[in-house]
Amino acid sequence: MSKRVGICSTTFARFDMATAAIKQIKKQVDGVKFIESYVPGVKDLPVAAKILIEEEDCDIVMALGMPGGEKIDKLCAHEASTGLIQAQLMTNTHILEVFVHEDEGKDEKDLKQLAYNRATQHADNLVKMLFKPKALKKEAGMGIREGRENKGPL
């Protein structure tokens, strides 16, 4: 039986992280069935992810979004993140939160590269979680981050 991967993304995002993530996963594994869902903003992601798990039988979900840079956007991102954690606990299923805050980029080119990097590197994590869990053990304590330079081990 092939794995079912849920991809939920937002129309508010300024870069198509979902397509980048799907392409990255397809480079590494065959036979994955992608179930896609699109919602307006990050606060809509928790229920979309929960639906992908409970109604579409997804084995894992990526929730991709780009909160704005204003104070209210930070609050909304926090609330969305809390909702994603709650959805994980309710379903016993991993939901990889892939948020890129609009103010993380130095300029639009940097923001686009950051969004691509974060989406594809989290896609790599998804592949490891589903198909190569021992790879994650080797990376434990290495200060690996998605989107920017790794911090490295202490």
N, C-alpha and C positions, 0 to 999 in steps of 0.2 A: 504494500500500500504506500503510495507516495505521500510525502509530507504536504500539508496545506499551510501556506504562509499568508497571513492577513497583512495587508498594507493599507493603512488609513492615513490620509494626508489632507491638508487644508488648502482652500482656495486663497486664503490670506497670504500664504507663503509666496515669496518672490522668486523662488527657484523650485523646479520640479524634482524634489528629492526622491519621490517615489520611483520615478523612472530610473534614476541613477542607482537606487538600491536594488531594484529588480534586475537590472542589467548586471550588476556586480554579483548577485546571487547566481544568476544563470551562467556566469563564467566559471563557477566553481562546482555546481551540482546540476544533475539532470533530473527530470521527473518531478520537480516541485510544481505544485498547483498554486497559483497566486489568486487570491480573492481580494479585490480592491474596493475601497470605500473612500468617498471624498466628502468632506464636511466644510462648513465655512471657516471655523477658527479652532484654536487649540482647546477651548473649553468644550467643544463638541467631540473631541477625540475619545474620552473615556467610554462613552456609551457606544460609539462606533466600534471601538476595539472589543468591548464586551459582546456586542452583537456578532462580530466576526468569530469570536471564540464559541459562543453558545449556539448560534443559529447556523453558522457556516462551518463549524467543526475545525477551525484553524488550530494548528499545533503551537503556533507562536504568532505574535503580531508585532509589526513595527508601526509606531505612531509618530508621524513626521509633521513638524510644524515650525513656523517662524514667528514667534511673538515679536511685537514691536519693541521699540526702545524706551517708551514712556513708562513712568512709574505705574500707571494702571495696567500696562501690558505685563509688567513683571508680576504684579499681583495675579492677573489672569493666568499667567504661565504656572505660577505656584499652585493655584487652584486646579488647573488641568493636570499637573503632575500628581497632586494628591489624589485626584480622581483616577488616574491611571494606576497608581499604587493600589487603590481600593479595588479596582477591577481585577488586578492580578490576584489579590488575596481572595476575592469572591469566586474566581474561576480556577485557581491553582494553575495558571498559565502565564508564562512570561510575556510581557509587553515591553518592547524596547522603546523607550522614549528617546526620540531624536529631535531635539529642539535646537534651533539656531536663533539666538536673539539678534534682532536687527542691529543693535548697537555693538555687537561683537566685532563687526567688520571695520577695518580702517577706512575703507572706501567700498564702492559697489563691486569692484573686481575682487577684492579680498573677501567680501561677504559671499560672493558666488563660489569662490574656491573653498571657503570654509564649509558652506552648505554641501557642496559636492563631497568633500573629504569626510565630513561627519556622516553623511548618508551612506557612503560606500564602506567606511570603516565599521559602522554599526552593522551593515549588511554582512561584512566579514565575521563579526561577532555572532550574528544570527546563525551563519553556516557552522561556526564552531559549536555553538550551543546545541544545534540539532544533530549534526553529523560528526563532529570531532571534539567531544567534550574534554578529552585528555589534553588537547592543545591549550585550553584555558588554564589548566593546572600549571603548565609550563610557564605561562605568562603571569601567574599570581605574584604579586609583590614587585612587579617590574615598572610601575608608574606609567602604564600605557593609558593614553587618552585619545579620544576621537576628535578629529578636526584640526588640531594643532600639534605642535611637537610634543613628544612624550616627555614626561618629567624624569623618568628613569628611577632605578631603585636607590634606596638610601645606603 
